[in-house]
Amino acid sequence: MPDIMNAGVLVIGHGLATASEAAAHGKSVILMDWEGEQSIGGQAF
């Protein structure tokens, strides 16, 4: 289970691009979304 209290960034819903940018800048990221893995990414792809 992710350690939400110690994450650098918590992205909730439709935030793959935001999560990717934060991770690229060294942040620890937790991405939460209702969609399954096959649907993650939306317009980012």
C-alpha positions as CSV (number, residue, x, y, z in Angstrom):
1,M,0.0,0.0,0.0
2,P,1.4,3.5,-0.9
3,D,2.5,5.7,1.9
4,I,0.2,8.7,1.1
5,M,1.2,10.7,4.2
6,N,4.8,10.8,2.9
7,A,4.3,11.3,-0.8
8,G,5.7,14.4,-2.4
9,V,2.8,14.7,-4.8
10,L,-0.7,13.1,-4.7
11,V,-2.5,13.3,-8.0
12,I,-6.2,12.3,-8.0
13,G,-7.8,11.5,-11.4
14,H,-6.7,12.3,-15.0
15,G,-3.3,13.5,-14.0
16,L,-0.8,11.3,-15.8
17,A,1.0,14.2,-17.4
18,T,1.2,16.0,-14.0
19,A,2.4,12.9,-12.3
20,S,5.1,12.3,-15.0
21,E,6.4,15.9,-14.7
22,A,6.5,15.7,-10.9
23,A,8.4,12.4,-11.0
24,A,10.8,13.8,-13.6
25,H,11.6,16.5,-11.1
26,G,12.4,14.0,-8.4
27,K,9.2,14.0,-6.5
28,S,7.7,10.8,-5.0
29,V,4.3,10.5,-6.8
30,I,1.1,8.6,-6.0
31,L,-1.5,8.6,-8.8
32,M,-5.1,7.6,-7.9
33,D,-7.7,7.1,-10.6
34,W,-10.9,5.0,-11.1
35,E,-9.8,3.8,-14.5
36,G,-8.0,0.5,-14.9
37,E,-4.4,0.3,-16.1
38,Q,-5.5,-0.1,-19.7
39,S,-7.2,3.3,-19.7
40,I,-4.7,5.4,-17.8
41,G,-3.2,8.2,-19.8
42,G,-6.1,9.8,-21.6
43,Q,-5.0,12.8,-23.6
44,A,-1.4,12.4,-22.5
45,F,-1.1,9.6,-25.1
